[in-house]
Amino acid sequence: MVPKSSKSAFGRLTDLVKWVDLLIEVCDARAPLSSRHPNTSTLFGQKPRLIVLSKADLACAQAAKEWLAYFRDHDQQTAFALSFKTASGKDRLLAAVLKATTDQRQKMARKGLLPRPVRICVVGMPNVGKSSLINWLIGKNRAKVADRPGVTRAPQWIRVHPQIELLDSPGVLPNRALDENTSLKLALLNLLGENSYDQEEMARAALLRFHNKQVEQLESYFKNDDDISLESLAKRRNFITQGGKLDTRRAAGAFISDLREGKLGKVMLDSLP
């Protein structure tokens, strides 16, 4: 049973955490640190936890591997980089869940309690891939999924293994203002609501960031054009307004969509501390 609460989303999640045996924290592999909730210690306390970096097929593989090592060495957390487009890694993750909950299951047995599936809560920011992870594990679309933040409204228990039940929780954003750099990365990865940013301003900021950090990818995307700008992209794709001007807003939308879909190549927006 899951407790009912009139608290905020943050408060409800802290309540849910008390009822489970293990947490699976989902982050976006393209921004492993920025897409983590900054108040993890307050939210999760000492509860056993695994970390899943979702959308690994869109992230720089070497950089993602370095982040897995960081979580292992710095946070003492077992972490996995996964793509939910293939079944690869599913057995490893389930085995890790069972291993991480061995103590809880043995404790229940010593108390003479009837065996029950271990209870896992899938947590993370909105749209990082929590519901996609559950659907990937069970091979069915039982958890609600959409390409926008905030789709999962109410918690739902889902059996993914004879010994494992998962609770898909609504995503919770930090209850404090994010810095400009983090907000940009979250918006680029579609982890913030569309009403929280201006698409064209974000695209221009992203072009500047990429120009400084991932030059080769930008040059390839712009076909080695010296003019790396929304104006250049609008001209190449013939994005013209009814007034005959270059439609930079439409170009901004195309650039952001292409980045999210991996058409700029595999990216990594976070640097290791």
Backbone as numpy.savetxt, mean C-alpha at the origin, in Angstrom:
# Nx Ny Nz CAx CAy CAz Cx Cy Cz
-16.01 -12.59 17.69 -16.86 -11.39 17.69 -15.98 -10.15 17.69
-16.39 -9.13 16.94 -15.64 -7.88 16.87 -16.41 -6.81 17.62
-15.79 -6.05 18.50 -16.50 -5.06 19.29 -17.04 -3.92 18.44
-18.25 -3.45 18.79 -18.79 -2.27 18.13 -18.29 -1.03 18.86
-18.12 0.04 18.13 -17.56 1.24 18.74 -18.05 2.48 18.03
-18.23 3.56 18.79 -18.62 4.85 18.20 -17.40 5.75 18.08
-16.22 5.18 18.25 -14.98 5.96 18.20 -14.64 6.34 16.77
-13.57 7.12 16.63 -13.03 7.46 15.32 -12.49 6.20 14.66
-12.18 6.31 13.35 -11.61 5.16 12.65 -10.32 4.70 13.32
-9.51 5.64 13.77 -8.27 5.32 14.47 -8.57 4.55 15.75
-9.56 5.03 16.52 -9.93 4.37 17.76 -10.50 2.99 17.54
-11.33 2.85 16.48 -11.91 1.54 16.19 -10.83 0.53 15.81
-9.82 1.00 15.07 -8.76 0.09 14.67 -7.94 -0.37 15.87
-7.65 0.53 16.80 -6.92 0.13 18.00 -7.72 -0.87 18.81
-9.05 -0.74 18.79 -9.91 -1.72 19.46 -9.82 -3.09 18.78
-9.86 -3.09 17.44 -9.80 -4.33 16.69 -8.50 -5.09 16.95
-7.42 -4.34 17.05 -6.11 -4.94 17.23 -6.07 -5.81 18.49
-6.82 -5.43 19.52 -6.82 -6.18 20.77 -7.42 -7.57 20.62
-8.22 -7.77 19.58 -8.96 -9.01 19.43 -8.25 -10.02 18.53
-7.10 -9.68 17.99 -6.46 -10.56 17.00 -5.14 -11.10 17.53
-4.66 -12.16 16.87 -3.42 -12.82 17.28 -2.20 -12.28 16.55
-2.42 -11.71 15.37 -1.31 -11.27 14.52 -1.80 -10.17 13.60
-0.91 -9.27 13.23 -1.22 -8.23 12.26 -0.42 -8.45 10.98
-1.07 -8.21 9.85 -0.34 -8.11 8.58 -0.45 -6.66 8.15
0.66 -5.95 8.19 0.69 -4.54 7.82 1.06 -4.44 6.34
0.17 -3.85 5.54 0.38 -3.74 4.10 0.86 -2.33 3.76
1.94 -2.25 3.00 2.47 -0.97 2.51 2.65 -1.09 1.00
2.79 0.03 0.33 3.06 0.03 -1.11 4.56 -0.13 -1.33
4.94 -1.13 -2.14 6.36 -1.42 -2.35 7.11 -0.27 -3.00
6.38 0.65 -3.66 7.04 1.79 -4.32 7.36 2.92 -3.34
6.76 2.85 -2.14 7.03 3.85 -1.10 6.85 3.16 0.25
7.74 2.24 0.61 7.54 1.40 1.79 7.43 2.17 3.11
8.11 3.29 3.21 8.08 4.07 4.45 6.95 5.09 4.43
6.81 5.80 3.33 5.78 6.84 3.25 4.37 6.26 3.36
4.20 5.01 2.90 2.87 4.41 2.92 2.59 3.63 4.20
3.48 3.71 5.17 3.23 3.14 6.50 2.56 4.20 7.37
1.65 3.78 8.22 1.08 4.73 9.17 2.16 5.16 10.15
2.36 6.47 10.34 3.47 6.92 11.20 3.29 6.59 12.67
2.05 6.25 13.08 1.80 5.95 14.50 1.68 4.45 14.74
2.55 3.67 14.09 2.42 2.22 14.20 2.58 1.73 15.64
3.47 2.35 16.40 3.68 1.90 17.78 2.43 2.13 18.62
1.74 3.26 18.39 0.50 3.54 19.12 -0.61 2.61 18.68
-0.70 2.40 17.36 -1.75 1.55 16.81 -1.58 0.09 17.20
-0.37 -0.42 17.06 -0.17 -1.86 17.11 0.54 -2.35 18.36
1.19 -1.46 19.09 1.87 -1.86 20.31 2.87 -2.98 20.06
2.83 -4.00 20.90 3.75 -5.13 20.80 3.12 -6.33 20.11
2.00 -6.12 19.44 1.31 -7.22 18.76 2.21 -7.80 17.67
2.34 -9.14 17.59 3.15 -9.76 16.52 2.69 -9.27 15.15
3.65 -9.07 14.25 3.30 -8.43 12.97 4.17 -8.96 11.83
3.56 -9.07 10.66 4.28 -9.29 9.41 4.04 -8.08 8.52
5.00 -7.77 7.66 4.85 -6.65 6.74 4.79 -7.17 5.31
3.83 -6.69 4.55 3.70 -7.04 3.13 3.86 -5.77 2.30
4.83 -5.79 1.39 4.98 -4.70 0.43 4.21 -5.11 -0.82
3.07 -4.47 -1.05 2.21 -4.83 -2.18 2.69 -4.17 -3.47
2.16 -4.65 -4.59 2.45 -4.09 -5.91 3.95 -4.12 -6.21
4.59 -5.22 -5.79 6.04 -5.33 -5.98 6.41 -5.38 -7.45
5.46 -5.78 -8.30 5.75 -5.83 -9.74 5.94 -4.44 -10.33
5.52 -3.39 -9.61 5.67 -2.02 -10.09 6.85 -1.30 -9.44
7.52 -1.97 -8.52 8.61 -1.34 -7.77 9.97 -1.83 -8.26
10.98 -1.00 -8.07 12.36 -1.39 -8.37 12.73 -2.59 -7.49
13.05 -3.72 -8.11 13.25 -4.96 -7.37 14.41 -4.87 -6.38
15.54 -4.29 -6.79 16.69 -4.21 -5.91 16.40 -3.31 -4.71
15.75 -2.19 -4.96 15.42 -1.27 -3.86 14.43 -1.93 -2.90
13.45 -2.67 -3.44 12.49 -3.36 -2.58 13.18 -4.39 -1.71
14.16 -5.08 -2.28 14.92 -6.08 -1.52 15.67 -5.41 -0.37
16.21 -4.22 -0.61 16.91 -3.49 0.44 15.95 -3.06 1.54
14.71 -2.73 1.17 13.72 -2.37 2.18 13.32 -3.58 3.02
13.24 -4.76 2.42 12.94 -5.97 3.18 14.02 -6.20 4.24
15.27 -6.00 3.85 16.37 -6.15 4.80 16.29 -5.09 5.90
15.87 -3.89 5.54 15.73 -2.80 6.54 14.69 -3.17 7.58
13.53 -3.65 7.14 12.48 -4.02 8.09 12.92 -5.18 8.98
13.68 -6.11 8.40 14.16 -7.25 9.17 15.18 -6.81 10.22
16.13 -5.96 9.81 17.23 -5.59 10.70 16.86 -4.45 11.65
16.09 -3.48 11.15 15.77 -2.29 11.96 14.54 -2.49 12.82
13.49 -3.09 12.25 12.23 -3.26 12.97 12.04 -4.67 13.54
12.97 -5.58 13.20 12.83 -6.98 13.60 11.47 -7.54 13.14
11.05 -7.15 11.93 9.79 -7.62 11.36 10.07 -8.43 10.10
9.40 -9.58 9.97 9.49 -10.35 8.73 8.67 -9.63 7.67
9.26 -9.45 6.50 8.59 -8.69 5.44 8.64 -9.46 4.12
7.61 -9.25 3.30 7.50 -9.89 1.99 7.18 -8.83 0.95
7.82 -8.92 -0.21 7.45 -8.08 -1.36 6.65 -8.96 -2.31
5.38 -8.59 -2.54 4.47 -9.47 -3.28 3.76 -8.73 -4.40
3.49 -9.46 -5.46 2.58 -9.00 -6.51 1.36 -9.90 -6.47
0.19 -9.31 -6.45 -1.04 -10.10 -6.37 -1.53 -10.54 -7.74
-0.67 -10.34 -8.75 -1.02 -10.79 -10.11 -0.63 -12.24 -10.35
0.20 -12.80 -9.47 0.61 -14.20 -9.58 0.46 -14.86 -8.22
0.48 -16.18 -8.18 0.35 -16.90 -6.91 1.67 -17.03 -6.17
2.74 -16.56 -6.77 4.06 -16.70 -6.16 4.12 -16.01 -4.80
4.59 -16.74 -3.80 4.74 -16.18 -2.47 3.61 -16.49 -1.52
2.50 -17.04 -2.03 1.33 -17.29 -1.18 1.63 -18.31 -0.09
2.24 -19.42 -0.46 2.54 -20.46 0.52 3.54 -19.96 1.56
4.50 -19.16 1.13 5.50 -18.61 2.07 4.83 -17.70 3.09
3.89 -16.89 2.64 3.22 -15.97 3.55 2.36 -16.73 4.56
1.59 -17.71 4.09 0.75 -18.49 5.00 1.60 -19.25 6.02
2.73 -19.79 5.55 3.64 -20.50 6.46 4.19 -19.55 7.52
4.49 -18.31 7.11 5.01 -17.31 8.05 3.94 -16.94 9.08
2.69 -16.86 8.65 1.59 -16.57 9.57 1.48 -17.66 10.63
1.50 -18.92 10.18 1.39 -20.03 11.12 2.59 -20.08 12.08
3.77 -19.80 11.55 4.96 -19.78 12.39 4.88 -18.67 13.44
4.42 -17.49 13.00 4.36 -16.35 13.91 3.30 -16.50 14.98
2.33 -17.40 14.77 1.24 -17.59 15.75 1.36 -18.91 16.50
2.52 -19.55 16.39 2.72 -20.84 17.08 2.48 -20.71 18.57
3.03 -19.68 19.19 2.89 -19.50 20.64 1.42 -19.35 21.03
0.67 -18.54 20.27 -0.75 -18.34 20.60 -1.52 -19.64 20.51
-1.25 -20.44 19.46 -1.98 -21.69 19.29 -1.61 -22.70 20.37
-0.33 -22.73 20.75 0.07 -23.63 21.82 -0.51 -23.20 23.16
-0.60 -21.89 23.37 -1.17 -21.38 24.62 -2.64 -21.78 24.73
-3.40 -21.69 23.64 -4.80 -22.10 23.66 -4.92 -23.59 23.96
-4.01 -24.38 23.39 -4.06 -25.83 23.61 -3.78 -26.16 25.08
-2.82 -25.46 25.69 -2.49 -25.72 27.10 -3.65 -25.37 28.02
-4.43 -24.38 27.62 -5.59 -23.98 28.43 -6.79 -24.88 28.20
-6.66 -25.84 27.27 -7.76 -26.73 26.99 -8.87 -26.10 26.17
-8.57 -24.99 25.51 -9.57 -24.31 24.70 -9.78 -25.07 23.39
-11.01 -25.02 22.90 -11.28 -25.64 21.62 -10.45 -24.97 20.54
-9.87 -25.75 19.62 -9.05 -25.13 18.57 -9.90 -24.21 17.70
-9.34 -23.08 17.36 -10.00 -22.13 16.47 -8.96 -21.56 15.52
-9.38 -21.04 14.37 -8.40 -20.39 13.48 -7.75 -19.20 14.18
-6.47 -18.98 13.90 -5.84 -17.78 14.43 -6.44 -16.57 13.72
-6.55 -15.48 14.43 -7.22 -14.29 13.91 -6.18 -13.25 13.52
-6.23 -12.88 12.26 -5.26 -11.94 11.70 -5.99 -10.69 11.24
-5.46 -9.53 11.58 -6.04 -8.27 11.10 -5.10 -7.68 10.05
-5.65 -7.39 8.88 -4.89 -6.76 7.80 -5.05 -5.26 7.94
-3.93 -4.56 8.13 -3.98 -3.13 8.43 -3.12 -2.35 7.44
-3.38 -1.06 7.35 -2.60 -0.19 6.48 -3.40 1.00 6.04
-2.75 1.91 5.34 -3.43 3.09 4.83 -4.44 2.71 3.75
-5.36 3.63 3.43 -6.34 3.34 2.38 -5.66 3.04 1.04
-6.17 2.02 0.35 -5.78 1.71 -1.02 -4.38 1.12 -1.19
-3.76 0.67 -0.10 -2.44 0.06 -0.25 -2.52 -1.38 -0.76
-3.71 -1.98 -0.70 -3.87 -3.34 -1.22 -4.30 -4.37 -0.20
-4.95 -3.93 0.88 -5.37 -4.86 1.94 -6.40 -5.86 1.42
-7.46 -5.36 0.78 -8.49 -6.26 0.25 -7.93 -7.12 -0.88
-7.04 -6.55 -1.67 -6.42 -7.32 -2.76 -5.60 -8.48 -2.20
-4.94 -8.25 -1.07 -4.17 -9.32 -0.42 -5.09 -10.47 -0.02
-6.23 -10.15 0.58 -7.15 -11.20 1.02 -7.70 -11.97 -0.18
-8.11 -11.25 -1.22 -8.62 -11.91 -2.42 -7.55 -12.79 -3.06
-6.32 -12.33 -3.01 -5.19 -13.11 -3.54 -5.00 -14.40 -2.76
-5.16 -14.32 -1.45 -4.97 -15.50 -0.62 -6.06 -16.54 -0.81
-7.30 -16.08 -1.00 -8.41 -17.04 -1.11 -8.77 -17.35 -2.56
-8.23 -16.55 -3.51 -8.51 -16.80 -4.91 -9.90 -16.41 -5.34
-10.56 -15.57 -4.55 -11.91 -15.11 -4.88 -12.02 -13.62 -4.55
-12.98 -12.98 -5.18 -13.20 -11.56 -4.91 -14.26 -11.38 -3.83
-13.90 -11.78 -2.61 -14.85 -11.64 -1.50 -14.69 -10.32 -0.78
-13.46 -9.82 -0.71 -13.23 -8.53 -0.08 -13.42 -7.43 -1.12
-14.07 -6.34 -0.74 -14.34 -5.26 -1.69 -13.06 -4.57 -2.11
-12.90 -4.41 -3.43 -11.68 -3.79 -3.97 -12.09 -2.73 -4.98
-11.42 -1.59 -4.96 -11.61 -0.58 -5.99 -10.35 0.26 -6.07
-10.16 0.93 -7.20 -8.94 1.71 -7.41 -9.11 3.12 -6.87
-9.52 3.20 -5.63 -9.60 4.49 -4.95 -9.60 4.23 -3.45
-9.10 5.19 -2.67 -9.04 4.99 -1.23 -10.44 4.95 -0.61
-10.57 4.20 0.47 -11.78 4.27 1.28 -12.90 3.34 0.91
-12.63 2.25 0.18 -13.71 1.36 -0.23 -14.15 0.45 0.90
-13.21 -0.11 1.67 -13.57 -0.98 2.77 -14.12 -0.14 3.91
-15.40 -0.29 4.20 -16.05 0.53 5.21 -16.14 -0.16 6.57
-16.53 -1.43 6.58 -16.73 -2.15 7.83 -15.85 -3.40 7.85
-15.38 -3.79 9.05 -14.53 -4.97 9.13 -15.29 -6.23 8.76
-14.59 -7.18 8.14 -15.22 -8.44 7.77 -14.22 -9.59 7.95
-14.65 -10.67 8.64 -13.81 -11.84 8.82 -13.91 -12.73 7.58
-12.76 -13.22 7.12 -12.73 -14.07 5.93 -11.77 -15.22 6.18
-12.24 -16.47 6.00 -11.41 -17.66 6.18 -10.53 -17.83 4.94
-9.21 -17.82 5.13 -8.29 -17.97 4.00 -7.50 -19.27 4.07
-7.67 -20.01 5.19 -6.92 -21.24 5.41 -7.64 -21.94 6.56
-7.60 -23.28 6.63 -8.28 -23.95 7.74 -7.90 -23.43 9.12
-6.69 -22.89 9.25 -6.24 -22.40 10.55 -6.10 -20.87 10.62
-6.57 -20.17 9.58 -6.35 -18.72 9.54 -7.61 -17.99 9.10
-8.02 -16.99 9.90 -9.08 -16.07 9.51 -8.49 -14.67 9.45
-8.83 -13.93 8.40 -8.34 -12.56 8.25 -9.48 -11.57 8.45
-9.13 -10.46 9.05 -10.06 -9.35 9.21 -9.57 -8.21 8.34
-10.36 -7.85 7.34 -10.02 -6.73 6.45 -10.54 -5.45 7.09
-9.64 -4.58 7.51 -10.04 -3.36 8.22 -10.00 -2.15 7.29
-10.87 -1.17 7.53 -10.80 0.06 6.73 -9.45 0.74 6.90
-8.96 1.34 5.82 -7.69 2.05 5.90 -7.81 3.31 6.73
-6.76 3.64 7.46 -6.77 4.82 8.33 -5.60 5.71 7.98
-5.91 6.94 7.63 -4.86 7.93 7.39 -4.40 8.54 8.71
-3.17 9.06 8.76 -2.71 9.71 9.99 -3.63 10.85 10.38
-3.80 11.04 11.70 -4.67 12.11 12.18 -3.90 13.41 12.37
-2.84 13.57 11.63 -2.09 14.83 11.63 -1.68 15.13 10.19
-1.31 16.38 9.96 -0.97 16.79 8.60 0.31 16.09 8.15
0.30 15.63 6.90 1.49 15.01 6.32 2.38 16.09 5.73
3.69 15.86 5.73 4.58 16.84 5.11 4.39 16.80 3.60
4.83 17.84 2.93 4.59 18.00 1.50 5.17 16.86 0.67
6.36 16.40 1.03 7.01 15.35 0.27 6.25 14.03 0.39
5.84 13.69 1.60 5.08 12.45 1.81 3.73 12.53 1.12
3.07 13.68 1.21 1.77 13.84 0.56 1.88 13.65 -0.94
2.95 14.18 -1.53 3.15 14.03 -2.97 3.28 12.55 -3.34
4.08 11.82 -2.59 4.28 10.40 -2.92 3.00 9.61 -2.75
2.25 9.87 -1.70 0.99 9.15 -1.48 -0.02 9.48 -2.57
-0.07 10.74 -2.97 -1.01 11.14 -4.02 -0.63 10.50 -5.35
0.65 10.47 -5.65 1.11 9.86 -6.91 0.72 8.39 -6.99
0.71 7.71 -5.86 0.40 6.28 -5.83 -1.08 6.02 -5.57
-1.89 7.07 -5.62 -3.34 6.95 -5.44 -3.71 6.49 -4.04
-2.96 6.96 -3.06 -3.23 6.61 -1.67 -3.87 7.75 -0.89
-4.15 8.84 -1.58 -4.90 9.96 -1.00 -6.13 10.21 -1.85
-7.20 10.70 -1.23 -8.40 11.03 -1.97 -8.13 12.10 -3.02
-8.80 11.99 -4.16 -8.54 12.93 -5.27 -8.87 14.37 -4.91
-9.73 14.59 -3.94 -10.09 15.96 -3.56 -9.03 16.64 -2.70
-8.00 15.88 -2.33 -6.99 16.44 -1.43 -5.80 17.05 -2.16
-5.81 17.01 -3.50 -4.68 17.57 -4.24 -5.14 18.03 -5.62
-4.34 18.95 -6.20 -4.58 19.40 -7.57 -3.72 18.55 -8.49
-4.35 17.88 -9.45 -3.65 16.91 -10.28 -2.52 17.54 -11.09
-2.74 18.71 -11.65 -1.70 19.32 -12.47 -0.51 19.77 -11.61
-0.79 20.36 -10.46 0.30 20.77 -9.57 1.11 19.55 -9.14
0.42 18.46 -8.85 1.11 17.25 -8.42 1.98 16.70 -9.54
1.47 16.69 -10.76 2.24 16.17 -11.89 3.50 16.99 -12.12
3.38 18.32 -12.02 4.56 19.17 -12.21 5.60 18.92 -11.11
5.13 18.75 -9.88 6.05 18.47 -8.77 6.71 17.11 -8.98
5.95 16.15 -9.49 6.49 14.80 -9.72 7.54 14.82 -10.83
7.29 15.60 -11.88 8.27 15.71 -12.96 9.58 16.28 -12.45
9.49 17.25 -11.58 10.70 17.84 -11.00 11.43 16.81 -10.14
10.68 16.07 -9.36 11.29 15.05 -8.49 11.96 13.97 -9.33
11.27 13.50 -10.35 11.82 12.44 -11.18 13.04 12.94 -11.97
12.99 14.20 -12.37 14.11 14.75 -13.15 15.38 14.74 -12.32
15.22 14.91 -11.01 16.39 14.93 -10.12 16.85 13.53 -9.71
15.93 12.54 -9.69 16.24 11.25 -9.11 16.19 10.08 -10.10
15.34 10.14 -11.10 15.17 9.02 -12.02 15.16 9.52 -13.46
16.29 10.10 -13.81 16.42 10.80 -15.09 16.19 9.86 -16.27
16.78 8.69 -16.24 16.70 7.77 -17.37 15.27 7.37 -17.67
14.48 7.13 -16.62 13.09 6.75 -16.82 12.30 7.88 -17.48
12.55 9.11 -17.04 11.83 10.24 -17.62 12.24 10.45 -19.07
13.52 10.35 -19.34 14.00 10.55 -20.71 13.40 9.50 -21.64
13.31 8.28 -21.17 12.70 7.23 -21.98 11.23 7.49 -22.21
10.54 7.91 -21.17 9.10 8.19 -21.27 8.83 9.34 -22.24
9.69 10.34 -22.22 9.52 11.50 -23.11 10.26 11.32 -24.44
10.65 10.07 -24.74 11.29 9.75 -26.02 12.54 10.60 -26.24
13.31 10.82 -25.16 14.55 11.59 -25.21 14.36 13.02 -25.68
13.15 13.54 -25.49 12.87 14.95 -25.80 13.57 15.82 -24.76
14.23 16.89 -25.21 14.90 17.79 -24.26 13.90 18.51 -23.36
12.67 18.66 -23.84 11.64 19.38 -23.09 10.80 18.37 -22.30
11.16 18.17 -21.05 10.42 17.25 -20.18 9.41 18.08 -19.39
8.21 18.18 -19.92 7.18 19.03 -19.32 5.81 18.54 -19.72
4.79 19.04 -19.04 3.42 18.71 -19.40 3.07 19.29 -20.76
3.66 20.44 -21.09 3.40 21.05 -22.39 3.92 20.14 -23.51
5.10 19.59 -23.31 5.67 18.69 -24.30 4.82 17.43 -24.46
4.35 16.89 -23.33 3.53 15.68 -23.37 2.19 15.96 -24.05
1.60 17.11 -23.76 0.32 17.48 -24.38 0.48 17.64 -25.89
1.59 18.24 -26.30 1.84 18.44 -27.73 2.03 17.10 -28.44
2.81 16.19 -27.84 3.07 14.91 -28.48 1.79 14.08 -28.61
0.93 14.15 -27.61 -0.29 13.34 -27.64 -1.50 14.08 -28.21
-1.23 15.28 -28.68 -2.28 16.08 -29.30 -3.43 16.36 -28.35
-3.08 16.71 -27.11 -4.08 17.11 -26.13 -4.30 18.62 -26.28
-5.39 18.99 -26.94 -5.69 20.39 -27.25 -7.05 20.76 -26.68
-7.14 21.92 -26.05 -8.43 22.38 -25.53 -9.29 22.90 -26.68
-10.55 23.17 -26.39 -11.45 23.70 -27.41 -10.99 25.07 -27.90
-10.23 25.75 -27.08 -9.70 27.05 -27.49 -8.41 26.96 -28.28
-7.96 25.74 -28.55 -6.76 25.56 -29.35 -5.47 25.59 -28.57
-5.55 25.59 -27.22 -4.34 25.62 -26.40 -3.97 24.20 -25.97
-2.71 24.04 -25.58 -2.27 22.74 -25.08 -3.02 22.41 -23.79
-3.57 21.21 -23.72 -4.36 20.80 -22.56 -3.43 20.14 -21.54
-2.80 20.97 -20.72 -1.84 20.44 -19.75 -2.52 19.68 -18.62
-3.77 20.00 -18.33 -4.48 19.25 -17.28 -4.71 17.80 -17.73
-5.07 17.63 -18.97 -5.24 16.27 -19.50 -3.90 15.55 -19.56
-2.85 16.27 -19.91 -1.51 15.67 -19.93 -1.10 15.24 -18.53
-1.45 16.04 -17.53 -1.13 15.69 -16.14 -1.82 14.39 -15.75
-3.09 14.26 -16.12 -3.82 13.04 -15.81 -3.21 11.82 -16.48
-2.77 11.98 -17.73 -2.15 10.87 -18.46 -0.83 10.47 -17.82
-0.03 11.47 -17.44 1.27 11.18 -16.82 1.10 10.43 -15.51
0.17 10.89 -14.67 -0.05 10.25 -13.37 -0.56 8.82 -13.56
-1.49 8.64 -14.48 -2.02 7.31 -14.76 -0.92 6.37 -15.25
-0.06 6.87 -16.13 1.04 6.06 -16.65 2.03 5.68 -15.55
2.29 6.61 -14.65 3.21 6.32 -13.54 2.63 5.22 -12.66
1.35 5.34 -12.32 0.70 4.35 -11.45 0.64 2.97 -12.10
0.53 2.93 -13.41 0.41 1.65 -14.12 1.76 1.05 -14.50
2.85 1.74 -14.15 4.17 1.20 -14.42 4.71 1.53 -15.80
4.08 2.45 -16.53 4.54 2.77 -17.87 5.78 3.66 -17.89
6.16 4.16 -16.72 7.43 4.87 -16.60 8.53 3.92 -16.15
8.20 2.65 -16.02 9.14 1.67 -15.50 8.92 1.43 -14.02
9.74 0.59 -13.45 9.64 0.25 -12.03 10.27 1.37 -11.21
9.55 1.85 -10.22 9.99 3.04 -9.48 10.18 2.73 -8.01
10.91 3.60 -7.34 11.04 3.60 -5.89 11.07 5.04 -5.45
10.04 5.46 -4.72 9.91 6.86 -4.32 10.56 7.15 -2.97
10.81 6.11 -2.16 11.42 6.31 -0.85 12.89 5.91 -0.86
13.68 6.67 -0.13 15.08 6.31 0.08 15.26 5.73 1.48
16.16 4.79 1.62 16.41 4.20 2.93 16.92 5.27 3.90
16.48 5.22 5.16 16.95 6.20 6.15 18.47 6.13 6.32
